[in-house]
Amino acid sequence: MKIKELSKQVLTKLKMTDCLGDGAGDMTPMDLYEKLTSQGDTVRTLKTEKAAKADIDAAVQLLLKLKVDYKQVTGQDYKTGCPPSECVVSQDNGPAADGEDMVDPWNVSTTNAKGVDYDKLIVRFGSSKIDQELVDRIERVSGQKAHRFLRRGIFFSHRDMHQVLDAYEKNKSFYLYTGRGPSSDALHMGHLIPFIFTKWLQDTFDIPLVIQLTDDEKYLWKDLSLEDCHRYTMENAKDIIACGFDINKTFIFSDLDYMGASPDFYRNVVKVQKHVTFNQVKGIFGFGDSDCIGKIAFPAIQAAPSFSSSFPQIFKGRKDVQCLIPCAIDQDPYFRMTRDVAPRIGYPKPALLHSTFFPALQGAQTKMSASDANSSIFLTDTPKQIKNKVNKHAFSGGKDTVEEHRKYGGNPDVDVSFMYLTFFLEDDEQLEKIRQDYASGALLTGELKKRLIETLQPLITSHQERRKQVTEETVKQFMTPRPLNYSF
Ligand code: TRP
């Protein structure tokens, strides 16, 4: 094979696995628009020059295919002379549309009642599946039983986790980084998933943790004032602290505060900014001409905490401490970009653990959303509200009548109450029994919902009690740049 061809293949492969996704998903709406326009010209020229029918047909076929791709990427029909930035209603749609599933940092939706096809997502994003072998290895290396989120495939995908475990086995330390965009006071149960798991990782591996609160991101994306975003940061920090993080091992920061206070952090932001082009962020995030420049620059700010030199007070200036990021899979675009840049600025690539989404009460076609009160169970809900919401709104996989249900059984795969139990019921045997009984018809929908209500109520009540204990002073301590209880 010719070298040129070979390198073209390698390049394509690299692009698919570590950068931007696949197929039409690689192209920005503008790239596609330009390609379509020129293909239209080609067809016209061939026709006026009375070219061979086969050539014209081939060119028309390509034109039609591009039109289909364009519709898939932009959600709009192609119109000559009307470039996508003027025609596309929402510029927030990244290019990650794969048939029926839509997953990017701003949108999650599928038409499948069982939820997003996560195996397909692994292929599309080029990450690796967390298989039984990896779960076993995590248990072996840590000497702890794997968290239920690992046992049940809720954290289902990773990048470089084996590398992290290799290093840990050689007594090399690593650190954890996760975050949250504080867009309101109202946290719901889904928001807790990465934090519950991160707390387990911190306890299990005994390592430092940094938590980024992207108040700047929310200011840029939402119709909120800077003051509101910063206030949400401080309020959300209380909920995060209430998850039980160790104050001696955890640094929580607001971008609005830390960016200005840490020269080293800002230096890393600028390094990333210098090594990512507008074309790349357009490809990854679907930004367009009418997006404000703050959005275009923001991904570098979410990338910076992946590098230990952004926190000299913790890592004493070391820039080689490996980072592990637990996050929901929709955040992966940020970290594909980060991993692409890291070696070029002399840093290790962060490793990742990806979670599935926490389904909305109405069904797994979309995730729980704070802006839709009926879709969510909030951390501030009373036991009574929890009961009413589950009974009224939780989508049921049961049959219409008790008789039919007893006869044919329910479908736990689409049943939201059952899905929530897989997130929160600790006991594997109980969960399996519930699954079997529901599928056989022995357990009725009302009874299943009752199990869920009884599981959630104490969980949320105790969260509320722990949150009450978190004082302004505690928040301040967590958010003060300082050394943690580790020597580097
Ligand atoms: N962008 C994330 C959000 O909107 C917040 C975030 C920042 C984050 N850094 C992160 C999430 C690291 C996970 C891991 O919620």
Boltz pocket constraint, residues with backbone or C-beta under 6 A from the ligand:
constraints:
  - pocket:
      binder: B
      contacts: [[A, 105], [A, 177], [A, 178], [A, 179], [A, 180], [A, 181], [A, 212], [A, 213], [A, 214], [A, 217], [A, 302], [A, 325], [A, 326], [A, 327], [A, 328], [A, 331]]
      max_distance: 6.0
